[in-house]
């Protein structure tokens, strides 16, 4: 479009938010597909957990390299490349003939997810430094949850018509198609200048120059913040992986299963939107303590609630399951130098995503041995253990 550029902060935030919608939709859409793939390919709970671990775990492997590359090349082009890679992988998943090929494909597909969070978070936190930073990061994270809400609806319609493989094709086409559009429109329209004025944020497609090191002047608070994020992500990853199996065991049909996940992710979006203001008013540590305790209680509630009434338990579960993360994400920017934000976010996301990736495998092994009831009870117990850790590190992270 003549006269239209993508160099203003507001437009770059809009572009990053739109990409976040699609990227998170691709990853969230896999959850309701897991039972269909399990039946189609004859997978055990442990194998399902390993597939999810491969998908999420590989998305954490290149978080730091993606952040470093983004310091020298177009951030928006990297965003398009990452989401397009995931989309292509999902298309390939539709052709998997067994557990081995499915595992290999998901491992490769997840690699593209390494780009979105560190790169987009770096762009937004840099362009909206100061008071608006928290709101801008919150907007970016909320956009991702919009994708998680839309994904089950999209997948539900596709699986109802053509089964689980049709769901994979639908998600893959969405990712690949949007990535190409983003590359042609946004990345080309946000061409980066070759140098940056001192003290100014980037307004184009590349981050400002960074010096040596990691840019983390206070390692102890950063490490404490990362540890909390890892435990929070582990609870979320395991719960979302095995919740569809619990819902199936309660008698929910496939359309209701997709509706349940749309409800869960909708509540999660509300959690990300409201937990930031709650932490501003009551303090971040207090907010984390409350949300983790409610998470543990809601996991037990989902386990104990019979039949379709379980949908009522998903509202508080979704709200708190995602709510804590927006508080933690915004805090990372205050602990990393502006020129190193991408690699700082990459390090944080690597640790938290690895925890989220390993949790389904460990809980899957437990589910095969002891059943879903014991597994969900264990999730609740481990989640409650986050509270004393949070209290211990309270003084180490005064700004969180």
KERO-141246 format. One record per residue (C-alpha): x, y, z. Coordinates in steps of 0.05 Angstrom, whole numbers, padded with zeros to 5 digits, always signed. Layout:
# residues N
XYZ/...
# end
This chain:
# residues 400
+00000+00000+00000/+00028+00068-00021/+00050+00111+00038/+00041+00054+00088/+00101+00031+00129/+00110-00016+00187/+00162+00026+00223/+00118+00057+00277/+00116+00022+00346/+00041+00014+00344/+00041-00020+00276/+00099-00065+00295/+00062-00085+00358/+00001-00101+00316/+00043-00143+00268/+00077-00181+00324/+00011-00192+00359/-00021-00220+00295/+00038-00267+00286/+00031-00288+00359/-00042-00305+00348/-00024-00353+00291/+00039-00382+00324/+00003-00399+00389/-00057-00426+00351/-00011-00476+00317/+00016-00502+00384/-00050-00500+00421/-00087-00535+00365/-00045-00597+00375/-00074-00611+00444/-00144-00631+00422/-00113-00670+00364/-00073-00716+00410/-00130-00765+00427/-00146-00773+00353/-00074-00786+00335/-00068-00834+00394/-00126-00876+00369/-00104-00872+00296/-00033-00894+00311/-00045-00936+00373/-00004-00893+00421/+00004-00903+00496/+00000-00845+00545/+00076-00845+00550/+00083-00841+00474/+00032-00784+00472/+00073-00748+00526/+00137-00759+00487/+00106-00731+00423/+00084-00669+00461/+00152-00665+00494/+00186-00668+00426/+00141-00613+00397/+00148-00565+00456/+00219-00584+00474/+00247-00572+00405/+00214-00504+00404/+00260-00485+00462/+00325-00510+00431/+00339-00449+00388/+00310-00394+00431/+00378-00366+00449/+00408-00373+00378/+00345-00341+00350/+00354-00282+00397/+00427-00275+00378/+00411-00278+00303/+00357-00226+00313/+00410-00177+00337/+00440-00176+00267/+00384-00192+00218/+00312-00175+00205/+00269-00194+00266/+00205-00195+00225/+00234-00241+00172/+00255-00289+00227/+00184-00288+00255/+00156-00307+00188/+00208-00362+00178/+00194-00393+00246/+00118-00396+00239/+00122-00420+00167/+00168-00477+00190/+00118-00499+00243/+00062-00496+00192/+00100-00540+00143/+00114-00589+00199/+00041-00595+00216/+00025-00610+00144/+00076-00666+00147/+00046-00693+00212/-00018-00707+00173/+00021-00759+00133/+00054-00795+00192/+00046-00871+00188/+00068-00891+00258/+00097-00868+00324/+00168-00863+00299/+00153-00818+00239/+00105-00776+00280/+00158-00765+00334/+00211-00745+00283/+00164-00697+00247/+00140-00664+00311/+00212-00656+00334/+00230-00620+00270/+00166-00580+00267/+00174-00552+00337/+00241-00520+00319/+00205-00463+00285/+00172-00444+00350/+00239-00421+00377/+00232-00354+00343/+00166-00323+00363/+00172-00310+00437/+00243-00283+00446/+00243-00242+00382/+00174-00212+00388/+00182-00198+00462/+00248-00163+00447/+00217-00119+00393/+00158-00098+00435/+00195-00087+00501/+00246-00044+00464/+00195-00001+00426/+00152+00009+00488/+00203+00022+00541/+00181+00055+00606/+00111+00056+00634/+00079+00029+00571/+00124-00032+00570/+00081-00075+00615/+00018-00058+00577/+00051-00072+00510/+00080-00139+00532/+00012-00156+00562/-00021-00140+00495/+00028-00184+00459/+00017-00242+00507/-00059-00233+00505/-00056-00238+00429/-00024-00306+00436/-00082-00329+00479/-00130-00306+00426/-00097-00357+00381/-00104-00411+00434/-00179-00395+00440/-00190-00398+00365/-00149-00461+00353/-00195-00512+00386/-00255-00484+00347/-00217-00488+00282/-00190-00558+00297/-00258-00581+00323/-00292-00564+00257/-00237-00597+00216/-00235-00661+00257/-00311-00666+00256/-00309-00665+00180/-00246-00704+00165/-00215-00731+00229/-00149-00716+00264/-00107-00713+00201/-00153-00660+00172/-00141-00620+00235/-00066-00623+00223/-00075-00601+00150/-00118-00542+00172/-00068-00518+00223/-00009-00527+00176/-00042-00488+00120/-00058-00431+00168/+00014-00426+00192/+00048-00431+00124/-00001-00384+00090/+00002-00330+00143/+00078-00334+00146/+00083-00321+00072/+00036-00262+00077/+00075-00234+00136/+00141-00241+00099/+00115-00205+00037/+00078-00149+00073/+00107-00136+00142/+00180-00159+00137/+00190-00121+00071/+00155-00059+00099/+00198-00057+00162/+00266-00055+00130/+00319-00041+00182/+00367+00017+00178/+00441+00002+00183/+00455+00039+00248/+00418+00063+00310/+00423+00128+00347/+00452+00119+00417/+00398+00107+00469/+00342+00098+00418/+00301+00036+00406/+00296+00004+00338/+00240+00026+00293/+00254-00022+00237/+00266-00096+00230/+00331-00104+00269/+00351-00096+00342/+00400-00042+00364/+00473-00064+00369/+00492-00104+00430/+00558-00109+00466/+00590-00172+00495/+00561-00218+00548/+00489-00235+00565/+00467-00166+00589/+00442-00193+00656/+00472-00147+00709/+00435-00183+00766/+00442-00258+00755/+00410-00279+00821/+00342-00246+00810/+00342-00270+00738/+00356-00341+00760/+00301-00338+00813/+00252-00311+00762/+00270-00366+00713/+00261-00420+00765/+00191-00396+00780/+00176-00394+00706/+00200-00465+00697/+00155-00493+00751/+00096-00453+00727/+00106-00477+00655/+00114-00550+00676/+00046-00549+00710/+00013-00517+00649/+00045-00564+00598/+00027-00627+00635/-00045-00606+00651/-00060-00586+00580/-00031-00650+00551/-00073-00698+00592/-00135-00657+00603/-00167-00681+00537/-00159-00753+00560/-00191-00736+00627/-00249-00702+00591/-00257-00762+00545/-00259-00808+00605/-00316-00765+00632/-00356-00778+00569/-00346-00714+00530/-00356-00722+00455/-00306-00692+00406/-00347-00628+00393/-00353-00618+00468/-00278-00631+00476/-00262-00574+00428/-00312-00529+00463/-00280-00546+00530/-00211-00525+00504/-00240-00461+00475/-00270-00446+00544/-00204-00463+00578/-00162-00420+00533/-00213-00363+00536/-00207-00363+00611/-00131-00365+00602/-00134-00302+00559/-00174-00267+00613/-00122-00290+00664/-00065-00259+00625/-00104-00195+00616/-00124-00186+00689/-00065-00215+00728/-00020-00158+00708/-00064-00104+00740/-00075-00150+00800/+00000-00156+00811/+00007-00081+00806/-00044-00072+00861/-00028-00130+00908/+00043-00147+00890/+00071-00199+00843/+00091-00249+00897/+00021-00247+00928/-00010-00256+00859/+00034-00315+00843/+00019-00349+00910/-00056-00342+00900/-00056-00365+00827/-00014-00426+00841/-00058-00447+00900/-00120-00438+00857/-00086-00478+00802/-00075-00537+00849/-00147-00533+00874/-00175-00528+00803/-00136-00589+00780/-00167-00629+00837/-00234-00599+00820/-00229-00620+00747/-00213-00690+00771/-00271-00695+00820/-00326-00660+00779/-00370-00710+00743/-00391-00709+00669/-00402-00645+00631/-00402-00606+00697/-00327-00608+00691/-00333-00549+00643/-00347-00505+00703/-00281-00525+00734/-00244-00505+00671/-00260-00431+00680/-00217-00420+00743/-00166-00470+00718/-00155-00434+00653/-00153-00366+00687/-00097-00383+00735/-00061-00433+00690/-00040-00376+00643/-00047-00315+00688/+00020-00320+00723/+00060-00321+00659/+00044-00249+00638/+00071-00223+00704/+00135-00263+00695/+00146-00244+00622/+00141-00169+00636/+00191-00175+00692/+00245-00204+00647/+00254-00138+00610/+00274-00103+00674/+00330-00153+00687/+00363-00152+00618/+00399-00095+00583/+00360-00067+00524/+00410-00088+00471/+00408-00160+00496/+00334-00168+00506/+00325-00220+00451/+00378-00267+00479/+00355-00253+00551/+00284-00272+00532/+00312-00331+00493/+00347-00357+00556/+00285-00349+00598/+00239-00382+00547/+00289-00438+00536/+00287-00458+00609/+00212-00450+00618/+00195-00486+00553/+00242-00544+00569/+00205-00552+00635/+00139-00550+00599/+00164-00601+00548/+00192-00651+00598/+00131-00650+00643/+00084-00687+00595/+00134-00744+00587/+00144-00753+00662/+00070-00749+00677/+00055-00794+00618/+00099-00849+00649/+00061-00839+00715/-00006-00843+00679/+00012-00909+00646/+00029-00939+00713/-00021-00907+00761/-00077-00877+00718/-00102-00807+00704/-00131-00795+00774/-00064-00805+00809/-00030-00763+00755/-00075-00703+00764/-00069-00708+00839/+00007-00708+00831/+00003-00646+00786/-00037-00610+00840/+00013-00629+00894/+00074-00607+00854/+00039-00542+00835/+00026-00527+00909/+00100-00536+00923/+00114-00474+00881/+00086-00431+00937/+00142-00441+00988/+00194-00432+00934/+00162-00367+00914/+00164-00343+00986/+00237-00362+00993/+00258-00321+00932/+00214-00261+00950/+00273-00216+00971/+00315-00239+00912/+00267-00210+00861/+00240-00147+00893/+00218-00118+00826/+00175-00178+00808/
# end
